[in-house]
Amino acid sequence: MRIRHVMAASMAAALLAPPVLAQMSVTTFGATDAVQCFENARNDFSRDSEPCDKALAGPLTSDDKKKTLVNRGVIRNREGKLMEAMEDFNNAIDIDSGLAEAYLNRGNSYYLGARYDQAISDYEQALHLDVSKPWAAWYNIGLARDARSDAAGAKAAYEKALELNPDFYAAKQKLGRG
């Protein structure tokens, strides 16, 4: 049976990390463990990557595998397992170097690890590859520029995020409009 792929976005707040962090996940529907992996990645409070582990242990197409790796990486970022998350994103990129969401989420790993220049580079690569929610990438660039004390660069990035999605509340808040 051919598995149908659906892309989804999820915004998450990092509780013990730097300010708000946008995370996007890519999912695979069709197999129970892969569906639960997606649901856990989409749920901002879930820290359970076990369904992802089970899905990855089973037979998956390379397309299913890359998406499940990204979902597990999102959860691992949330768990604070940054090195393991980066490994998942790197493995997804090894399968498909054009997978924009893998770059965006690896950027989140770099951001959480205070490696802001690398985070910005990955966010920009995600934009170059036409990430499905470009305003999230611009917002994340703003967060990284804020963390580098680049107020003007951060403001420009937040404004770009808001230009792309005028209802994006997190960007409105950063610009004092929310």
C-alpha positions as CSV (number, residue, x, y, z in Angstrom):
1,M,0.0,0.0,0.0
2,R,1.4,3.4,-1.0
3,I,1.8,5.7,2.0
4,R,0.4,9.2,1.6
5,H,2.6,12.0,2.7
6,V,1.4,15.2,4.3
7,M,3.4,18.2,5.5
8,A,2.5,20.0,8.6
9,A,3.9,22.8,10.6
10,S,4.1,23.2,14.4
11,M,5.2,26.1,16.5
12,A,6.8,25.2,19.9
13,A,7.9,27.2,22.9
14,A,11.2,26.1,24.4
15,L,10.6,26.1,28.1
16,L,14.1,26.1,29.5
17,A,15.9,27.3,26.4
18,P,16.1,30.7,24.7
19,P,12.8,32.5,23.8
20,V,10.1,31.2,21.5
21,L,11.3,28.7,18.9
22,A,9.5,27.8,15.8
23,Q,9.7,24.2,14.8
24,M,8.3,22.6,11.7
25,S,7.7,18.9,11.2
26,V,7.2,16.7,8.2
27,T,5.1,13.7,8.6
28,T,4.2,10.4,7.1
29,F,0.6,9.0,7.3
30,G,-0.3,5.4,6.7
31,A,1.6,3.4,9.3
32,T,0.5,3.5,13.0
33,D,3.9,4.3,14.4
34,A,4.6,6.9,11.8
35,V,1.3,8.6,12.5
36,Q,1.9,8.6,16.2
37,C,5.4,10.0,15.6
38,F,3.9,12.8,13.6
39,E,1.3,13.5,16.3
40,N,4.0,13.6,18.9
41,A,6.1,16.0,16.8
42,R,3.0,18.2,16.3
43,N,2.1,18.3,19.9
44,D,4.2,21.1,21.5
45,F,4.3,19.2,24.9
46,S,5.1,15.7,23.7
47,R,8.5,14.4,24.5
48,D,7.8,10.8,23.4
49,S,10.0,9.7,20.4
50,E,9.3,5.9,20.9
51,P,6.8,5.7,18.1
52,C,9.4,7.3,15.8
53,D,11.9,4.7,16.9
54,K,9.5,1.9,16.1
55,A,8.6,3.4,12.7
56,L,12.2,3.7,11.8
57,A,12.9,0.1,12.9
58,G,10.4,-1.1,10.4
59,P,10.4,-1.2,6.6
60,L,10.1,2.4,5.3
61,T,10.7,3.9,1.9
62,S,13.4,6.5,1.8
63,D,10.8,9.2,1.5
64,D,9.0,7.9,4.6
65,K,12.3,7.5,6.5
66,K,13.4,11.1,5.9
67,K,10.1,12.5,7.1
68,T,10.1,10.3,10.2
69,L,13.6,11.3,11.0
70,V,12.7,15.0,10.9
71,N,9.7,14.3,13.2
72,R,11.9,12.5,15.6
73,G,14.4,15.3,15.5
74,V,11.7,17.8,16.3
75,I,10.8,15.7,19.4
76,R,14.5,15.3,20.4
77,N,15.0,19.1,20.1
78,R,12.1,19.5,22.5
79,E,13.7,16.9,24.9
80,G,17.0,18.9,24.8
81,K,18.8,16.0,23.0
82,L,20.4,18.4,20.5
83,M,23.1,16.1,19.2
84,E,20.7,13.3,18.5
85,A,18.3,15.7,16.9
86,M,21.1,17.0,14.6
87,E,21.9,13.4,13.7
88,D,18.3,12.8,12.7
89,F,18.3,16.0,10.6
90,N,21.6,15.2,9.0
91,N,20.4,11.7,8.2
92,A,17.3,13.1,6.6
93,I,19.5,15.6,4.6
94,D,21.7,12.6,3.5
95,I,18.5,11.0,2.0
96,D,17.3,14.2,0.5
97,S,19.5,17.3,0.4
98,G,16.5,19.4,-0.8
99,L,14.4,18.7,2.3
100,A,13.9,22.3,3.5
101,E,12.2,21.3,6.8
102,A,15.3,19.3,7.8
103,Y,17.4,22.4,7.5
104,L,15.0,24.6,9.3
105,N,14.8,22.1,12.2
106,R,18.6,21.6,12.3
107,G,18.8,25.3,12.5
108,N,16.6,25.0,15.6
109,S,19.2,22.6,17.1
110,Y,21.9,25.1,16.4
111,Y,19.9,27.9,17.9
112,L,19.1,25.9,21.1
113,G,22.9,25.2,21.3
114,A,23.7,28.9,21.0
115,R,25.3,28.4,17.6
116,Y,23.5,31.3,16.1
117,D,25.5,31.8,12.9
118,Q,25.0,28.1,11.9
119,A,21.3,28.4,12.8
120,I,20.9,31.4,10.5
121,S,22.8,29.6,7.7
122,D,20.4,26.6,8.0
123,Y,17.3,28.9,8.2
124,E,18.5,30.7,5.0
125,Q,19.1,27.3,3.3
126,A,15.5,26.3,4.3
127,L,14.2,29.5,2.6
128,H,16.4,28.9,-0.5
129,L,14.7,25.4,-0.7
130,D,11.2,26.9,-0.4
131,V,10.3,25.7,3.1
132,S,6.6,25.3,3.4
133,K,6.2,28.0,6.1
134,P,8.8,30.7,5.2
135,W,7.6,33.1,7.9
136,A,8.7,30.6,10.5
137,A,12.2,30.6,9.0
138,W,12.3,34.4,9.0
139,Y,11.0,34.5,12.6
140,N,13.8,32.0,13.6
141,I,16.3,34.2,11.9
142,G,15.0,37.1,14.0
143,L,15.4,35.1,17.1
144,A,19.0,34.2,16.2
145,R,19.8,37.8,15.3
146,D,18.3,38.9,18.6
147,A,20.5,36.4,20.4
148,R,23.5,37.9,18.7
149,S,22.4,41.4,19.8
150,D,21.7,42.4,16.2
151,A,18.5,44.4,16.9
152,A,18.2,45.9,13.4
153,G,18.7,42.5,11.7
154,A,16.2,40.9,14.1
155,K,13.6,43.6,13.4
156,A,14.0,43.2,9.7
157,A,13.5,39.4,9.9
158,Y,10.4,39.7,12.1
159,E,9.0,42.3,9.7
160,K,9.6,39.8,6.8
161,A,7.9,37.1,8.7
162,L,4.9,39.4,9.3
163,E,4.9,40.4,5.7
164,L,4.6,36.8,4.6
165,N,2.0,36.0,7.3
166,P,0.2,39.1,8.6
167,D,-1.6,37.0,11.3
168,F,1.6,35.6,12.7
169,Y,1.2,36.5,16.4
170,A,4.7,35.7,17.6
171,A,6.2,38.1,15.1
172,K,3.7,40.7,16.0
173,Q,4.7,40.3,19.7
174,K,8.4,40.7,18.8
175,L,7.6,44.0,17.0
176,G,5.4,45.2,19.8
177,R,2.2,44.9,17.7
178,G,0.6,42.0,19.5
